[in-house]
Amino acid sequence: MSDKKKTKITVDIYGQQYTIVGAESSSHIRLVASMVDDKMREISAKNPSLDSSKLAVLTAVNAIHDYIKVKDQLSQYEQLEPRDEKE
């Protein structure tokens, strides 16, 4: 178990209160919660008939999709970047 101090914060995501505990700062946790809330509201606006479970799953799918795209872009960038070779 890490010795790093844990942050405990209550956030609102899509009208529900969640208590989140993590090693990140409270401002980071609030930012993440806000981004999840924004994405849920965006998807809900386009699909108003979705129940909250399906909305949560679609939000997770969108988040992982974005993560994979960024990870692939970073990998491509790293392959183009010249390596420092020690002689």
C-alpha positions in Angstrom: 0.0 0.0 0.0 1.3 3.5 -0.9 2.4 5.9 1.8 1.0 8.8 -0.3 -1.8 10.7 1.3 -5.3 9.9 0.0 -7.8 12.6 -1.0 -11.4 12.0 -0.2 -13.9 14.2 -2.0 -17.6 14.2 -2.8 -18.6 15.1 -6.3 -21.8 15.4 -8.3 -21.9 13.4 -11.6 -25.2 13.5 -13.5 -27.2 14.4 -10.5 -25.8 11.8 -8.2 -23.3 12.3 -5.3 -20.2 10.1 -5.3 -17.4 10.0 -2.8 -14.1 9.4 -4.5 -10.9 8.5 -2.7 -7.6 8.8 -4.6 -4.0 9.8 -4.5 -4.6 12.8 -6.8 -5.4 16.4 -5.6 -9.0 17.4 -5.0 -8.8 19.7 -8.0 -7.8 16.8 -10.2 -10.6 14.6 -8.9 -13.1 17.5 -9.4 -11.8 18.0 -13.0 -12.3 14.3 -13.8 -15.8 14.2 -12.3 -16.7 17.4 -14.3 -15.5 15.8 -17.5 -17.5 12.6 -16.9 -20.6 14.7 -16.0 -20.1 16.8 -19.2 -19.7 13.7 -21.4 -22.8 12.0 -19.8 -24.9 15.2 -20.5 -23.6 15.4 -24.0 -24.5 11.8 -24.8 -27.9 12.1 -23.0 -28.8 15.2 -25.0 -28.3 13.1 -28.2 -30.0 10.0 -26.8 -32.6 11.2 -24.3 -34.3 7.8 -24.0 -31.2 6.1 -22.4 -31.5 5.0 -18.9 -28.6 5.9 -16.5 -27.0 2.5 -16.7 -26.7 2.5 -20.5 -25.7 6.2 -20.4 -22.9 5.3 -18.0 -21.7 2.4 -20.2 -21.7 4.6 -23.3 -19.8 7.3 -21.4 -17.2 4.7 -20.4 -16.9 3.4 -24.0 -16.4 6.9 -25.3 -13.8 7.6 -22.6 -11.8 4.4 -23.4 -12.1 5.2 -27.1 -10.6 8.6 -26.6 -7.9 7.1 -24.4 -6.9 4.5 -27.0 -6.8 7.2 -29.7 -4.5 9.4 -27.6 -2.3 6.4 -26.6 -1.9 5.4 -30.3 -1.1 9.0 -31.3 1.6 9.2 -28.6 3.0 5.9 -29.7 3.2 7.2 -33.3 4.8 10.4 -32.1 7.4 8.5 -30.1 8.3 6.4 -33.2 9.0 9.5 -35.2 11.0 11.2 -32.5 14.8 10.8 -32.9 16.4 8.8 -30.1 19.3 10.1 -28.2 22.1 7.6 -28.7 25.0 7.6 -26.4 28.3 6.8 -28.1 
